[in-house]
Amino acid sequence: MRPPCESVVQYVLPAFRCLVAKELVARHRFTQVEAAERLGTTQAAISQYFSSKRGGKRMKAVQSTPKVKLAARKLAKEIASRRASADDSMVQFCELCLLLRKRGLVCDLHKEKAAEQGCDLCHHA
């Protein structure tokens, strides 16, 4: 048994963090070190996001979702302007997860990995 949350941790959160990091560096002129500090990760992780060494097709599917892009841009702007606390950022990550579960994207990822028949947990989000 693999719960949908496992897919979120493995694909959704890193994909979203990657998009936020790219926004911080490209639009807000953060260094990779600054972006890593604000996102609670390492500079090495940020570097791997930029060189596409982390992720793959599943991560790209998450990143190509318009709602995800918009949420990443919004969070990066709030982080850059110092309007978002660590708690605010965490809430936005959780809200994104719920949205993607309701829209079925997490279900698609979960089915690829777990293939449990009749699973509809995401629709109860």
N, C-alpha and C positions, 0 to 999 in steps of 0.2 A: 504494500500500500504506500503510495506517494501522494501526500496532500497537495492541493494546488499551490499552497504557500511555498512549497519547495521550488516550483517553477518561478514564482515571483522573486525569490531570493537569488535564484540562479540566473535569471534573464532580465526580468523587469527592472529591478533595482539597479543593477549595473548599467543597463541601457539608459535609464533616466539619469543616473549619476554622470555617465559619459556625456550626455547631451548638456547637462548643466555645466560641467567642466568646460566643454567646448565653448559654450556661451560666455562663461566668465573670462576665458582667455581671449577669445576673438572679439567680443563686443565690449568687454569691460577692462581689457588690458591687464588682467591678472597674470602673474607668472604661474607656471604649473605648481610650484611650491605653495603659493598663496591659495590657489584653487583647491589643492589637496587639503590644506589646513582647514579651510572653510567647510569642506565636504566631509571631513573626518576620515580621510583616506591618505594614501601615500603619494608622493610625487611619481614613484615608479608606476603605480596604477594609472595615474593620469597620463603618463607617457605612453603606456600600453593602449589606452583609449585612443590617443591621437595616431598611433601607428597601426591601429586595427588588430593588435595582437590579442585583444580580449573580445569575446563575443563570437559572432558568426551570423549565419542567416537568421537564427531566431532573434538575436539581439537587434538585427537590422529591421526585422518585422515590427518590433516594439518601437524602435526609433522612427519609423516611417509613419507612425500613427499621428495625425494632425493634433489631437488632444495632448499627446505626450510632448510634442514639439512646443506647443503653446505653453504647457505647464512648465517645461524646462526653461523657456525664455523668461517667463514670469518669475520663477524662483531665482534664477540667476540675477535678474534685475533687483530683486529684493535683497539678495545676499550682497550684491555690489553696493547698494545704497545703505546697507546695514540696517534695513528695516526688518529683516528676517532673523529671528533668534534661532538657536539650534532646535528648540522645540517647535517653532513655526515651520522650519524646514522638514522636520520629522512628520508633522501633521500633513504637509503637502505630499510627501512620499506616500503616506497611508491613504490619503484621499485619491491619489492617482491609482493606487492598487485597487481600491474599491471600484473606481470607475472602469478600469480595464477588466475587472472580474465581471461586472454587470454587462459590459459590452461583448463579452465572450472571448477576448484575446487571451486571457489567462487559460480559458478552457482549451483553446487551440494548442497552446504550449503544453498544457497538462496532458492532453490526449496523446500528443507525440511521445511524451516521456513515459506515461503510466498506462495508457490504453485501458483504463477501467471502464467496463461497460455500464452505461446508465448513470454515470456520475453527473450530478447537476448542482454540486456544491456552490459553484460560482454564481448561480442564479439566485441563491439565497443571501447574497451579500447585501 
